[in-house]
């Protein structure tokens, strides 16, 4: 009998994944990963409740469960990167790195030690053989598809994984959980970065990065306010600027960052040329397949997401080593350094890179 170790968060998705695998006749083991020592506003450790939920679910399903602490690995492989990126004025995607370094590396290694043949998670994605290769595929629920966050995986990791809920909608998952008396059926979805949760982002970040206030200036150089630190703002941001009462009454937006002089550059209205681009350079290119879609120096056409939940954007990609030179057919708004650029061919997630620069002119 094939042994499957399921990464269980205490949420409904992984609960249903474990139950479905048990019903399908697999030898199932549940494992709860503690990656962060998070406390709520009352000082209670939120992971304690999640672990209790995992134990309750596993008792109902009739499978053993274990808890494993990956706080050290998370701190070294994910959180350090998260802080370094913000120090540089960039906006990182730590959840992408968490999937590669923790869920599909540290957890996978742990599962193999438990004798697992494969692991399973509650991600809204699918996998399957296409042209003789194991591919990562979008989940059927377009509103919940999480392939964007898994683009850094490699084929061997995708081969070792099962995604039991990838063909379901969230409503179907909750209904299935309720029908089978799983106590997590109405548990609220987790939101945001796992180690921040529902807390105020600025307050959280200020505990680790000192505030570095500076000027907030227009593109023409006029001072219109002050910022608390470039790390606390992202391109295209409208809320929280505190400018108000100036100009023609339109909203103000962050359009650039002058890192050398610690200046936040803003513009009134959503039409500043600095906010838009057709050419994007991304580094740290990575491919799920063992081979890139084309040879170095050549180009291929596909679609891209420059942020999660964005609709697919038609692009042409030129490969230069680990750099992607991307030409978009449509104007892209607020492509943000540090964010992931994820590439697709139909429902197949090809891989991607990390956005570095974006502009209206072609890179030469």
C-alpha positions in Angstrom: 0.0 0.0 0.0 1.4 3.4 -1.0 2.1 5.7 1.9 1.2 9.3 1.6 2.3 12.0 4.2 -0.1 14.9 4.1 1.0 18.4 5.1 -1.8 19.6 7.4 -2.3 23.2 8.4 -5.4 22.9 10.5 -7.5 24.3 7.6 -10.3 22.8 5.6 -8.3 22.2 2.4 -5.6 19.9 3.9 -8.3 18.2 6.1 -10.2 17.2 3.0 -7.1 16.2 1.1 -6.2 13.8 3.9 -9.7 12.3 4.1 -10.0 11.8 0.3 -6.7 10.0 0.2 -7.8 7.8 3.1 -11.0 7.0 1.3 -9.0 6.1 -1.8 -7.2 3.4 0.1 -3.8 5.0 0.8 -1.8 4.6 3.9 -2.1 8.2 5.2 -0.1 10.1 7.8 -0.8 13.7 8.8 2.0 16.1 9.6 1.6 19.5 11.1 4.4 21.9 10.2 5.2 24.7 12.8 7.1 27.3 10.8 6.5 30.4 12.9 5.9 31.2 16.6 2.9 33.5 16.1 0.7 34.9 18.8 -2.6 36.6 18.5 -3.6 39.9 20.0 -4.3 38.2 23.3 -0.9 36.6 23.4 -2.1 33.1 22.6 0.0 31.0 20.2 -2.2 30.6 17.1 -0.4 27.4 16.0 -1.6 25.7 19.1 -5.2 25.9 17.9 -4.2 24.8 14.4 -2.4 21.7 15.9 -5.5 20.9 18.0 -7.6 21.1 14.8 -5.2 18.8 13.0 -5.4 16.2 15.8 -9.2 16.3 15.9 -9.4 15.8 12.1 -6.9 13.0 12.1 -8.9 11.3 14.9 -12.1 11.4 12.9 -10.3 10.2 9.7 -8.5 7.5 11.6 -4.9 8.3 10.7 -1.8 9.0 12.8 -0.5 12.6 13.0 2.8 14.2 14.0 4.0 17.8 14.6 7.3 18.9 13.2 9.1 22.2 14.0 10.6 24.0 11.0 11.0 27.4 12.7 14.8 27.3 12.3 14.7 26.4 8.6 12.0 29.0 8.0 14.0 31.7 9.7 17.1 30.9 7.7 15.7 30.1 4.3 12.6 32.4 4.1 12.4 35.1 6.7 16.0 36.3 6.3 15.3 36.7 2.5 12.0 38.5 3.3 13.8 41.1 5.4 16.7 41.5 3.0 14.3 42.3 0.2 12.5 44.9 2.2 15.7 46.5 3.2 16.4 46.9 -0.5 13.1 48.7 -1.0 11.6 45.7 -2.9 8.4 43.7 -2.3 9.1 40.0 -2.0 6.8 36.9 -2.2 7.9 34.9 0.8 5.1 32.3 0.3 6.9 31.3 -3.0 10.1 30.6 -1.2 8.3 28.8 1.7 6.8 26.3 -0.8 10.2 25.6 -2.3 12.3 25.6 0.8 9.9 24.3 3.5 6.9 22.4 2.1 8.7 20.8 -0.8 12.2 20.5 0.7 12.3 20.3 4.5 8.9 18.7 4.8 9.5 16.4 1.8 12.7 15.2 3.4 10.9 14.6 6.7 8.1 12.7 4.9 10.6 10.4 3.2 12.1 9.6 6.5 8.7 8.5 7.6 8.7 6.1 4.7 6.5 8.1 2.4 6.1 7.3 -1.2 4.7 10.7 -1.9 3.5 13.8 -0.1 0.2 15.6 -0.4 -0.9 19.2 0.3 -4.2 21.2 0.1 -2.9 23.4 -2.7 -5.4 24.4 -5.4 -3.2 23.0 -8.2 -3.0 19.7 -10.2 -0.2 17.7 -11.8 -0.1 15.2 -14.6 1.9 13.8 -17.5 2.1 15.9 -20.6 4.3 14.8 -23.5 6.2 12.4 -21.3 6.9 14.9 -18.5 5.2 15.5 -15.1 3.8 19.0 -15.3 2.4 21.4 -12.7 -1.1 22.4 -13.8 -3.5 25.1 -12.7 -6.2 24.2 -10.3 -9.7 24.0 -11.8 -11.0 26.8 -9.6 -9.5 29.9 -11.4 -10.3 32.1 -8.4 -8.3 29.8 -6.0 -5.5 28.5 -8.3 -2.2 28.6 -6.5 0.2 27.6 -9.2 1.6 31.1 -9.0 3.1 30.3 -5.6 4.6 26.9 -6.7 6.5 28.0 -9.9 9.9 27.4 -8.2 9.3 23.7 -7.9 11.2 21.2 -10.0 9.8 18.2 -11.9 11.1 15.7 -9.3 9.2 17.5 -6.6 6.0 17.7 -8.6 6.4 13.9 -9.2 6.5 13.3 -5.5 3.4 15.3 -4.8 -0.4 14.7 -4.8 -2.9 17.6 -4.9 -6.2 16.0 -4.0 -8.4 19.2 -4.0 -7.0 20.7 -7.2 -10.1 19.7 -9.2 -12.5 21.2 -6.6 -14.0 24.6 -5.8 -13.8 26.0 -2.3 -17.5 25.5 -1.9 -17.2 21.9 -2.9 -14.4 21.4 -0.3 -16.4 22.9 2.5 -19.5 20.9 1.6 -17.4 17.7 1.5 -15.9 18.5 4.9 -19.3 19.2 6.4 -20.8 16.0 5.0 -18.0 14.0 6.6 -18.2 15.8 10.0 -14.8 17.4 9.7 -14.7 20.3 12.3 -12.7 22.5 10.0 -15.5 22.8 7.4 -16.4 26.4 8.4 -12.9 27.5 9.6 -12.0 30.9 8.2 -9.4 30.9 5.4 -5.9 32.1 6.3 -5.0 35.3 4.6 -1.7 37.2 3.9 1.8 36.0 4.6 1.7 33.2 7.2 3.9 34.9 9.8 2.0 38.1 9.7 -1.5 36.8 9.5 -4.2 39.4 10.4 -1.8 41.7 12.2 -0.9 45.2 11.0 1.8 44.9 8.4 3.6 48.1 9.2 3.6 47.4 12.9 5.0 43.9 12.3 7.7 45.0 9.9 8.8 47.9 12.3 9.7 45.2 14.9 12.5 44.0 12.6 13.5 46.9 10.4 14.1 50.4 11.8 12.1 53.2 10.4 14.0 55.4 8.0 11.7 58.5 7.3 12.3 60.6 4.3 10.7 63.0 1.8 7.7 62.2 -0.4 8.2 64.2 -3.6 6.4 64.5 -7.0 8.1 63.5 -10.2 9.0 67.2 -10.6 10.8 67.2 -7.2 8.2 69.1 -5.2 7.9 67.9 -1.6 4.4 66.9 -0.8 4.8 64.9 2.4 7.0 62.5 4.3 7.3 58.8 4.3 8.1 56.5 7.3 10.5 54.3 5.3 10.6 53.0 1.7 10.1 49.5 2.8 6.6 50.3 3.8 5.4 51.2 0.4 4.9 49.5 -2.9 4.5 50.7 -6.5 0.9 51.6 -7.4 0.0 52.1 -3.7 -2.8 54.6 -3.1 -3.8 54.2 0.5 -1.9 55.5 3.5 0.1 58.3 1.8 -1.6 61.0 3.8 -1.1 63.7 1.2 -4.7 64.9 0.6 -5.8 68.5 -0.1 -3.4 69.1 -2.9 -3.6 69.5 -6.7 -6.7 68.7 -8.7 -8.4 66.4 -6.1 -7.4 63.1 -7.7 -5.8 60.4 -5.6 -2.0 60.1 -5.2 -0.1 57.0 -6.1 3.4 55.7 -5.4 5.2 55.6 -8.8 8.9 55.1 -7.9 11.5 54.9 -5.2 14.8 56.8 -5.1 16.7 54.4 -2.9 20.0 56.4 -3.0 18.3 59.5 -1.6 15.6 57.8 0.4 12.8 59.6 -1.5 9.4 58.2 -2.2 8.1 59.5 -5.6 4.4 60.0 -6.0 2.1 61.3 -8.7 -1.5 62.5 -8.8 -3.8 60.3 -10.8 -3.3 56.8 -12.1 -1.8 57.7 -15.4 1.9 58.4 -14.6 4.2 56.9 -17.3 6.3 55.5 -14.5 3.6 53.2 -13.5 3.3 51.4 -16.8 5.7 49.2 -18.8 5.8 46.8 -21.8 9.3 45.5 -21.2 10.2 43.6 -18.0 13.5 42.1 -16.9 13.3 39.2 -14.4 16.2 37.4 -12.8 16.6 34.1 -11.1 14.9 32.2 -13.9 13.7 28.8 -12.9 11.9 26.1 -14.8 9.8 23.2 -13.5 10.9 21.0 -16.5 14.5 19.9 -16.6 14.9 22.0 -19.8 14.0 25.7 -20.5 11.4 26.3 -23.2 14.0 27.5 -25.6 17.8 27.8 -26.0 19.8 30.6 -24.5 19.4 33.7 -26.7 16.2 32.5 -28.3 12.6 33.6 -27.6 9.2 31.9 -27.1 5.7 33.0 -26.6 3.5 32.2 -23.6 1.4 34.0 -21.0 2.5 35.6 -17.8 1.2 36.7 -14.4 3.1 39.6 -12.9 1.1 39.3 -9.7 -1.3 36.7 -8.1 -4.9 36.8 -9.4 -3.9 38.7 -12.5 -5.4 37.5 -15.7 -3.0 35.9 -18.1 -1.0 38.4 -20.2 0.3 37.4 -23.6 4.1 37.9 -23.7 7.3 37.1 -25.7 10.2 35.9 -23.5 13.9 36.0 -24.5 16.1 33.8 -22.4 19.6 35.1 -21.4 21.0 32.7 -18.9 19.1 33.2 -15.7 17.6 36.5 -17.0 14.2 36.8 -18.7 13.6 39.7 -21.1 9.9 39.9 -21.3 7.9 41.9 -23.9 4.2 42.2 -23.1 1.6 42.8 -25.7 -0.4 45.0 -23.3 0.7 47.8 -21.0 1.4 46.4 -17.5 0.7 48.5 -14.4 3.0 48.6 -11.4 5.3 45.7 -12.1 7.1 45.6 -8.8 10.7 44.6 -8.2 10.9 41.6 -5.9 7.5 40.1 -7.1 7.3 36.9 -9.0 6.7 36.8 -12.8 5.2 33.4 -13.5 4.9 31.9 -17.0 2.3 29.6 -18.5 1.6 27.6 -21.6 -2.2 27.0 -21.4 -2.8 25.3 -18.0 0.9 24.3 -17.7 3.0 26.4 -15.2 6.4 26.6 -16.9 8.3 28.5 -14.2 9.3 32.1 -13.9 11.6 34.6 -12.3 11.8 37.6 -10.0 11.0 41.1 -11.4 13.9 43.4 -11.4 13.1 46.4 -13.7 10.2 47.4 -15.9 10.0 50.2 -18.5 8.4 51.3 -21.7 11.6 50.9 -23.9 13.1 47.7 -25.1 16.2 46.4 -23.2 19.4 46.7 -25.1 
